Amino acid sequence: MAITSLMGDVAMTIKGKMPGQVNIDNKVFQLHYRLTTFLFLGFSILSTTTSLIGHPINCFCRDCEEKGISKEVINTHCWITGTYTLPNKSAVTMRKIGFESHFYGLGTQEPNEYRKYHLYYQWVPFVLFIQGVLFYLPHWMWEINEDGRVHALVHDMRLPNMDKDTLKKKIGNLSMYVNETLGSYDGYYLRFLLCDFLNIVNVFANMFLIDHFINHEFLTYGPRCVRYFQDPSKVDVSPLTFTFPKLTKCEFQLYGVSGTVQNLDALCVLALNILNEKVYLFLWFWLVILSCITCVVFFFRTSLMFVKRFRVPLFQRRAHTLRSQDIKDVVRNIKVGDFFFLSLLAKNLDITAFRMFLAHLARAMRKQGGLGPAARSAQNRRPPTGGHTGQSQHQEGHGTRQSARDGEAEPLAPKEPAGNSTVSTAEIVAYHLNDV
């Protein structure tokens, strides 16, 4: 029950979900600071418990008992100084002295025979905890740089019981602020890009950290285990036992009556490695999968931000509409930082509020001449006045101005215009990549 309670506390701390919380990143980013941090901190807590595996180390030394050295002293000594195996002992030699192949690395040591020391088990909980903190670090850095800007702008627009007039007023204020600050978000986006890139660095750095931590055997640990599980008969020693031995040797030195050093051998059972071998096997697969997903999504999404042709379809799908003139007016000439900031607003506004926001923003940009030459020339291309055409044009212009004045008239209404219902596969893929 204590473990469950601790894991629950860790999950709530990492999740940090509170009413009104806004989304300032993406799903892949969240895999790092939520799920991966939870995994490392959870494994760190799990590795400190004795309720599942008992004492992490138990050593037996018959000569020590005869000399009056207690078992607690031997256990403490071997835990502090570390244990070792003899990797050069072949399977044949081990069978001759009565050991099966899974008792890898045991036997009588020959002169100058290589010892493989195992000291990592002392630090497993601490290293896992530090790695969990490292995976949370990019998110913490981005939160500091973002400084609650999106939350301050949209948190009071997410209330389900807000009346329409209040929502229109708040949307109008938001569109005025965004219009006045367009062009200043490139640094904002670059800071996010740096924190997002740190996730990639973090994954590979942690993989090499673990590899160095467990005697340079982590990078090949997964493939070796897969080959062993496919056909155990082709492998003399299980990679689980080779990397995380359960039976090891320990040397205890005692001074004799004449002052000579007596080396006493102890046989130690590392029960903690039963858990470690599975934890690190899971982490190998998870880190490899996470690194692939992060790299692919990062480079595709970063490239996508600079391709202007995808901006209109992305906002169309966000607003659930194909009536895109206001969207085109907004996104045609904005910078990449502005598009990133508008994408964050789109994630945190509901569909109706986002449609209304785009309509208000487009109108504000038209008033200030914020549209590019192409948009202005399109607006200026009007048929000659006179007759029925002029009357229709006057009525259309009057209706447009009336809609602009009151800010409603179903801005970007989710109606599908005739002949404009085709969305390319590339645009759909771009939308989903931008969303993750």
Phi, psi and omega per residue, in radians:
M1 nan -0.615 3.135
A2 -1.123 -0.700 3.125
I3 -1.125 -0.773 3.138
T4 -1.061 -0.722 3.127
S5 -1.114 -0.766 3.138
L6 -1.119 -0.747 3.136
M7 -1.111 -0.667 3.091
G8 -1.110 -0.708 3.106
D9 -1.110 -0.721 3.109
V10 -1.102 -0.755 -3.129
A11 -1.083 -0.760 3.141
M12 -1.159 -0.649 3.128
T13 -1.142 -0.760 -3.120
I14 -1.246 -0.717 -3.095
K15 -1.151 -0.851 3.053
G16 0.975 0.564 -3.085
K17 -1.470 2.104 3.120
M18 -2.280 2.728 3.110
P19 -1.004 2.352 3.114
G20 1.466 0.025 -3.139
Q21 -1.188 2.464 -3.101
V22 -1.815 2.857 -3.135
N23 -1.784 2.008 -3.090
I24 -2.003 0.223 3.120
D25 -2.529 -2.524 -3.105
N26 -2.426 3.082 -3.014
K27 -1.176 -0.676 3.126
V28 -1.175 -0.698 3.054
F29 -1.002 -0.703 -3.126
Q30 -1.209 -0.476 3.062
L31 -1.048 -0.532 -3.108
H32 -1.348 -0.991 -2.975
Y33 -1.526 -0.205 3.073
R34 -1.810 -1.173 -3.032
L35 -1.218 -0.846 -3.066
T36 -1.194 -0.714 3.069
T37 -1.075 -0.724 3.095
F38 -1.073 -0.720 3.140
L39 -1.081 -0.846 -3.094
F40 -1.165 -0.769 3.125
L41 -1.175 -0.648 3.099
G42 -1.133 -0.760 3.093
F43 -1.141 -0.590 3.093
S44 -1.097 -0.762 3.101
I45 -1.155 -0.726 -3.103
L46 -1.096 -0.624 -3.085
S47 -1.317 -0.178 3.124
T48 -1.666 -0.113 -3.093
T49 -1.482 2.548 3.077
T50 -1.892 -0.003 -3.089
S51 -1.297 -0.360 -3.108
L52 -1.674 -0.636 -3.011
I53 -2.110 -0.022 -3.077
G54 1.308 -2.606 3.123
H55 -1.214 2.400 -3.082
P56 -1.134 -0.407 3.124
I57 -2.504 2.393 3.060
N58 -2.386 2.119 -3.073
C59 -2.024 2.574 3.116
F60 -2.191 2.270 3.122
C61 -2.536 1.853 -3.099
R62 -1.175 -0.718 3.128
D63 -1.099 -0.610 3.130
C64 -1.158 -0.705 3.126
E65 -1.114 -0.691 3.135
E66 -1.133 -0.488 -3.134
K67 -1.651 0.177 3.048
G68 1.387 0.317 3.113
I69 -1.599 2.138 -3.025
S70 -1.251 2.786 3.134
K71 -1.126 -0.636 -3.134
E72 -1.105 -0.665 3.128
V73 -1.135 -0.765 3.141
I74 -1.107 -0.788 3.138
N75 -1.054 -0.786 -3.135
T76 -1.145 -0.733 -3.139
H77 -1.092 -0.813 -3.094
C78 -1.233 -0.548 3.098
W79 -1.185 -0.687 -3.089
I80 -1.347 -0.810 -3.036
T81 -1.476 -0.298 3.134
G82 1.636 2.758 3.100
T83 -1.973 3.059 -3.101
Y84 -2.612 2.842 3.006
T85 -2.237 2.970 -3.135
L86 -1.998 1.567 -3.017
P87 -1.160 -0.302 -3.119
N88 -1.429 -0.070 3.088
K89 -1.269 2.027 -3.121
S90 -1.350 2.901 3.129
A91 -1.120 -0.626 -3.139
V92 -1.140 -0.830 3.126
T93 -1.041 -0.689 -3.115
M94 -1.180 -0.627 3.104
R95 -1.224 -0.550 3.127
K96 -1.147 -0.587 -3.120
I97 -1.628 0.140 2.991
G98 1.745 0.094 -3.139
F99 -1.772 2.513 3.006
E100 -1.410 3.004 -3.023
S101 -1.165 -0.439 -3.116
H102 -1.359 -0.170 2.977
F103 -1.551 1.149 -3.027
Y104 -1.321 2.409 2.983
G105 1.480 0.237 -3.138
L106 -1.893 2.776 3.125
G107 2.441 -3.111 3.123
T108 -1.395 2.241 -3.087
Q109 -1.366 2.281 3.067
E110 -1.437 2.799 3.107
P111 -1.024 2.315 3.112
N112 1.092 0.347 3.101
E113 -1.303 2.473 -3.067
Y114 -1.199 2.344 3.043
R115 -1.879 2.383 3.058
K116 -1.864 1.899 -3.064
Y117 -1.503 2.556 3.124
H118 -2.139 1.828 -3.113
L119 -2.069 -0.133 -3.016
Y120 -1.157 -0.501 -3.007
Y121 -1.098 -0.357 3.093
Q122 -1.212 -0.492 -2.961
W123 -1.949 0.070 -3.074
V124 -0.976 -0.876 -3.125
P125 -1.077 -0.671 -3.092
F126 -1.228 -0.740 -3.136
V127 -1.158 -0.718 3.098
L128 -1.084 -0.684 3.116
F129 -1.130 -0.782 3.134
I130 -1.091 -0.683 3.131
Q131 -1.164 -0.652 3.059
G132 -1.055 -0.712 3.097
V133 -1.138 -0.694 3.140
L134 -1.082 -0.654 3.137
F135 -1.276 -0.364 3.086
Y136 -1.503 -0.323 -3.014
L137 -1.044 -0.815 3.130
P138 -1.032 -0.681 3.101
H139 -1.130 -0.722 3.114
W140 -1.082 -0.736 3.110
M141 -1.116 -0.714 -3.139
W142 -1.187 -0.662 3.093
E143 -1.067 -0.700 3.118
I144 -1.134 -0.766 -3.113
N145 -1.267 -0.618 3.123
E146 -1.216 -0.606 2.983
D147 1.036 0.551 3.057
G148 1.192 0.409 -3.068
R149 -1.160 -0.824 -3.122
V150 -1.143 -0.714 3.133
H151 -1.072 -0.739 -3.128
A152 -1.121 -0.516 -3.074
L153 -1.487 -0.611 -2.947
V154 -2.077 -0.096 -2.973
H155 -1.120 -0.584 -3.117
D156 -1.557 0.101 3.045
M157 -1.740 0.049 -3.065
R158 -1.764 0.124 -3.133
L159 -1.347 2.215 -3.067
P160 -1.214 -0.382 -3.072
N161 -1.726 0.302 -3.139
M162 -1.294 2.313 3.136
D163 -1.299 2.841 -2.984
K164 -1.156 -0.714 -3.113
D165 -1.120 -0.743 3.109
T166 -1.110 -0.723 3.125
L167 -1.102 -0.738 3.119
K168 -1.078 -0.680 -3.139
K169 -1.146 -0.775 -3.129
K170 -1.186 -0.685 3.092
I171 -1.105 -0.694 3.101
G172 -1.095 -0.744 3.094
N173 -1.124 -0.687 3.122
L174 -1.117 -0.766 -3.120
S175 -1.150 -0.644 3.093
M176 -1.113 -0.757 -3.141
Y177 -1.121 -0.815 -3.110
V178 -1.107 -0.727 -3.137
N179 -1.084 -0.659 -3.131
E180 -1.306 -0.377 -3.084
T181 -1.849 0.048 3.108
L182 -1.051 2.430 -3.101
G183 1.705 -0.100 -3.101
S184 -1.923 0.203 -3.022
Y185 -1.827 0.128 3.121
D186 -1.134 -0.750 3.083
G187 -1.122 -0.629 3.077
Y188 -1.036 -0.812 3.132
Y189 -1.197 -0.678 3.141
L190 -1.128 -0.622 3.085
R191 -1.151 -0.698 3.064
F192 -1.130 -0.731 -3.136
L193 -1.062 -0.687 3.115
L194 -1.128 -0.791 3.131
C195 -1.137 -0.655 3.106
D196 -1.160 -0.696 3.107
F197 -1.162 -0.549 3.091
L198 -1.083 -0.470 3.062
N199 -1.087 -0.712 3.099
I200 -1.131 -0.829 3.118
V201 -1.034 -0.696 -3.100
N202 -1.073 -0.779 -3.100
V203 -1.083 -0.886 -3.089
F204 -1.208 -0.644 3.103
A205 -1.102 -0.695 3.126
N206 -1.229 -0.576 3.073
M207 -1.123 -0.759 3.110
F208 -1.247 -0.541 3.069
L209 -1.113 -0.790 3.109
I210 -1.132 -0.692 3.135
D211 -1.061 -0.761 3.095
H212 -1.181 -0.585 -3.073
F213 -1.200 -0.664 -3.103
I214 -1.907 0.870 2.973
N215 1.115 0.630 3.056
H216 1.029 0.705 -3.125
E217 -2.150 0.107 -3.071
F218 -1.422 -0.685 -3.047
L219 -1.086 -0.556 3.119
T220 -1.777 0.091 -3.029
Y221 -1.129 -0.817 -3.129
G222 -1.071 -0.940 3.125
P223 -1.032 -0.672 3.132
R224 -1.120 -0.676 3.118
C225 -1.187 -0.678 3.121
V226 -1.100 -0.792 3.111
R227 -1.092 -0.663 3.136
Y228 -1.165 -0.741 -3.131
F229 -1.192 -0.524 3.122
Q230 -1.227 -0.715 -3.135
D231 -2.658 1.562 -3.104
P232 -1.098 -0.413 -3.070
S233 -1.199 -0.362 -3.115
K234 -1.479 -0.076 -3.082
V235 -2.081 2.201 3.139
D236 -1.215 -0.712 -3.093
V237 -2.216 2.286 3.102
S238 -1.058 2.365 3.086
P239 -1.087 -0.433 3.056
L240 -1.131 -0.774 3.131
T241 -1.305 -0.630 3.142
F242 -1.104 -0.712 -3.106
T243 -1.491 -0.664 -3.108
F244 -2.220 1.344 -3.110
P245 -1.153 2.508 3.109
K246 -1.671 -0.446 3.070
L247 -2.029 2.171 -3.117
T248 -2.366 2.996 3.120
K249 -1.857 2.670 3.096
C250 -2.470 2.484 -3.109
E251 -1.958 2.203 3.096
F252 -2.023 2.195 -3.101
Q253 -1.779 2.354 -3.107
L254 -2.325 2.433 3.112
Y255 -1.511 2.284 3.092
G256 -1.394 -3.075 -3.106
V257 -1.124 -0.642 -3.102
S258 -1.524 0.044 3.132
G259 1.627 0.003 3.102
T260 -1.348 2.673 -3.119
V261 -1.546 2.242 3.085
Q262 -1.894 2.130 3.119
N263 -1.601 2.107 -3.132
L264 -1.949 2.171 3.139
D265 -1.493 2.419 3.046
A266 -2.199 2.563 3.069
L267 -1.828 2.144 -3.036
C268 -2.016 2.444 3.057
V269 -1.815 2.034 3.114
L270 -1.696 1.487 -3.115
A271 -1.137 -0.471 -3.128
L272 -1.086 -0.470 -3.116
N273 -1.243 -0.313 3.010
I274 -1.062 -0.649 3.099
L275 -1.438 -0.712 -3.077
N276 -1.077 -0.699 -3.095
E277 -1.084 -0.585 -3.140
K278 -1.436 -0.644 3.116
V279 -1.066 -0.842 -3.070
Y280 -1.322 -0.434 3.015
L281 -1.181 -0.761 3.076
F282 -1.095 -0.751 -3.125
L283 -1.132 -0.588 3.109
W284 -1.068 -0.868 -3.124
F285 -1.152 -0.717 -3.106
W286 -1.145 -0.764 -3.117
L287 -1.185 -0.619 3.088
V288 -1.154 -0.803 3.119
I289 -1.095 -0.787 -3.110
L290 -1.112 -0.693 3.132
S291 -1.133 -0.713 3.119
C292 -1.133 -0.829 -3.135
I293 -1.082 -0.777 -3.076
T294 -1.123 -0.773 -3.123
C295 -1.134 -0.821 -3.097
V296 -1.096 -0.873 -3.087
V297 -1.167 -0.664 -3.125
F298 -1.076 -0.877 -3.064
F299 -1.244 -0.647 3.109
F300 -1.226 -0.743 -3.117
R301 -1.203 -0.650 3.104
T302 -1.139 -0.736 3.083
S303 -1.122 -0.663 -3.117
L304 -1.092 -0.608 -3.110
M305 -1.094 -0.456 -3.084
F306 -1.675 -0.071 3.136
V307 -1.655 1.903 -3.001
K308 -1.234 -0.468 -3.061
R309 -1.159 -0.325 -3.140
F310 -1.598 -0.118 -3.024
R311 -1.218 -0.761 3.131
V312 -1.108 -0.883 3.103
P313 -1.035 -0.613 3.130
L314 -1.102 -0.786 -3.141
F315 -1.296 -0.503 3.049
Q316 -1.070 -0.761 -3.128
R317 -1.276 -0.536 3.059
R318 -1.134 -0.736 -3.090
A319 -1.544 -0.039 -3.135
H320 0.965 0.881 3.136
T321 -2.637 2.702 3.022
L322 -1.957 0.031 3.057
R323 -1.454 1.752 -2.785
S324 -2.023 0.218 -3.069
Q325 -1.098 -0.792 3.107
D326 -1.104 -0.664 3.112
I327 -1.105 -0.765 3.118
K328 -1.077 -0.722 3.138
D329 -1.100 -0.572 -3.088
V330 -1.369 -0.819 -2.919
V331 -1.672 -0.068 -3.011
R332 -1.089 -0.754 -2.992
N333 -2.142 0.239 3.106
I334 -1.363 2.757 3.137
K335 -1.401 2.958 -3.083
V336 -1.135 -0.620 3.097
G337 -1.142 -0.664 3.093
D338 -1.133 -0.734 3.130
F339 -1.105 -0.684 3.104
F340 -1.106 -0.763 -3.132
F341 -1.140 -0.724 3.087
L342 -1.124 -0.571 3.093
S343 -1.138 -0.681 3.072
L344 -1.116 -0.717 3.087
L345 -1.098 -0.671 3.135
A346 -1.097 -0.602 3.134
K347 -1.211 -0.454 -2.989
N348 -1.898 -0.018 3.028
L349 -1.881 2.530 3.068
D350 -1.279 3.042 -2.986
I351 -1.071 -0.808 -3.108
T352 -1.116 -0.791 -3.137
A353 -1.129 -0.643 -3.133
F354 -1.218 -0.707 3.053
R355 -1.028 -0.823 -3.124
M356 -1.096 -0.682 3.133
F357 -1.107 -0.766 3.133
L358 -1.106 -0.688 3.127
A359 -1.131 -0.785 3.108
H360 -1.107 -0.730 -3.108
L361 -1.156 -0.731 3.116
A362 -1.081 -0.725 3.128
R363 -1.131 -0.704 3.123
A364 -1.144 -0.653 3.118
M365 -1.203 -0.614 3.099
R366 -1.149 -0.729 -3.117
K367 -1.086 -0.657 -3.106
Q368 -1.599 0.103 -3.131
G369 1.218 0.526 -3.086
G370 -1.374 -0.069 -3.133
L371 -1.431 2.665 -3.139
G372 -1.319 3.027 -3.129
P373 -1.028 -0.661 -3.126
A374 -1.125 -0.715 -3.123
A375 -1.201 -0.692 -3.123
R376 -1.187 -0.673 3.114
S377 -1.167 -0.574 3.095
A378 -1.182 -0.642 3.115
Q379 -1.215 -0.570 -3.070
N380 -1.414 -0.195 3.132
R381 -1.410 1.602 -3.137
R382 -2.102 2.585 3.108
P383 -1.232 2.755 3.129
P384 -1.021 2.452 -3.132
T385 -1.320 2.709 3.102
G386 2.258 2.512 3.083
G387 1.147 -2.633 -3.095
H388 -1.160 -0.603 -3.134
T389 -1.122 -0.774 -3.138
G390 -1.121 -0.683 3.119
Q391 -1.131 -0.730 3.114
S392 -1.114 -0.713 3.136
Q393 -1.112 -0.702 3.128
H394 -1.101 -0.753 3.135
Q395 -1.137 -0.694 -3.134
E396 -1.141 -0.777 3.125
G397 -1.115 -0.686 3.117
H398 -1.108 -0.725 3.121
G399 -1.134 -0.656 3.138
T400 -1.164 -0.745 3.133
R401 -1.147 -0.664 3.118
Q402 -1.117 -0.710 3.099
S403 -1.124 -0.671 3.141
A404 -1.179 -0.584 -3.102
R405 -1.227 -0.796 -3.058
D406 -1.545 -0.208 3.037
G407 1.283 0.130 3.095
E408 -2.070 -1.939 -3.117
A409 0.897 0.734 3.091
E410 0.901 1.153 3.104
P411 -1.094 2.305 -3.135
L412 0.864 0.815 -3.087
A413 -1.031 2.548 -3.054
P414 -1.361 0.981 3.061
K415 -1.872 2.500 -3.071
E416 -1.689 1.935 3.138
P417 -1.193 2.648 -3.103
A418 -1.153 2.405 3.064
G419 1.310 0.222 -3.115
N420 -2.372 0.674 -3.019
S421 -1.826 0.108 -3.082
T422 -1.598 2.206 3.064
V423 -2.102 2.201 -3.066
S424 -1.241 2.730 3.095
T425 -1.084 -0.661 3.130
A426 -1.067 -0.667 3.135
E427 -1.201 -0.654 3.093
I428 -1.143 -0.774 3.095
V429 -1.079 -0.732 3.122
A430 -1.067 -0.696 3.130
Y431 -1.081 -0.811 -3.109
H432 -1.224 -0.627 3.076
L433 -1.129 -0.695 3.108
N434 -1.166 -0.516 -3.106
D435 -1.316 -0.500 3.133
V436 -1.590 nan nan
